[in-house]
Amino acid sequence: MSARAALCLIGLGLALVGPAAVTEAAAPDTTPRPPLDRLTLAAATPAGGTGTVSPATVGTLPTQPTGIGILSAPPTGALRPRNRPPSPQVAAMLIRPAERVPVAPQATPRPAVRGPEVLQQVLFGRAKKRRGSVCGSLDIQGEDAGQIAGTLRGCGAKNAVRVRSVAGVQLSTPALMTCDTAKALQKWVKSDVTKAFGRANRVTRLRVAAHYSCRTRNNRPGAKISEHGRGRAIDISGFGLEDGTMVTVLKGWRDKSTGRPLRRLWKAACGPFRTVLGPEADIYHRDHFHLDTARHRSGRYCR
């Protein structure tokens, strides 16, 4: 065999033997363990612990060989989140003496039962109010006046009443009118008049300028019978407040502080009443509101 052929055989043998030898030399002595994770540490942590691992426990945990990029032992610091510190309120309750009464009651106390004296006063007040009511409403206080005969043709009223107060607001003088007019007055006073000048200074009194009167319109000779002559109208010239102030229509209509409330009252009356006349209607009504329940073919008449 020539020298060239011998060299080729030697190279071929090295090529076959070399990879196996290198692989055997690079393999570790033992199979590496899987990386350490949080689940392993959590299982090793005693129940109710503070989230740290003791040195004794660390010795029982699997370790990794050094030099392959994995920690050889778990860290000694806390792996679980620490417990949140108690709030100042909870801390204050913990150090609070047991004999002290709690700040808030354990249960909402029920209101005290009204005594028989209070119930008797309420029932007595209702009975008294019922005896003085007219037109089937407790808010209308007065007395029955029966049938009113007129001295002029077309005057008079049937089943009239003499009203002293409506919705808790006193009239300056008992006013004679029909029940329809009394109910319209009560509705207007209750919904609009009482709070017209503020909730803290409510209206407590109405100044009555005119009620039933057998006469012609505006007292003019030969004119038609006024609604006052039929018990369907009432004239209001002022509103008395809780503080004693009397707001008159004559002066208050153009006043800056009372003009707007008076205009709202005039507008609100055009609903319960079918005819509403104010200071801007004509010269005859510059100092009062004329309110009546007369029916008109064209509907309500408000000026």
Secondary structure, 3 states (H helix, E strand, C coil): CCHHHHHHHHHHHHHHHHHHHHHHHHCCCCCCCCCCCHHHHHHHCCCCCCCCCCHHHHHHCCCCCCCCCCCCCCCCCCCCCCCCCCCHHHHHHHCCCCCCCCCCCCCCCCCCCCCHHHHHHHHHHHHHHHHCEECCEEEEEEEEEEEEECCCCCCEEEEEEEEEEECCEEEEEEEEECHHHHHHHHHHHHHHHCCCCCCCCCEEEEEEEECCCCCEHHHCCCCCECHHHHCCEEEEEEEEECCCCEEEHHHHCCCCCCHHHHHHHHHHHCCCCCEEECCCCCHHHCCCEEEECCCCCCCCEEC
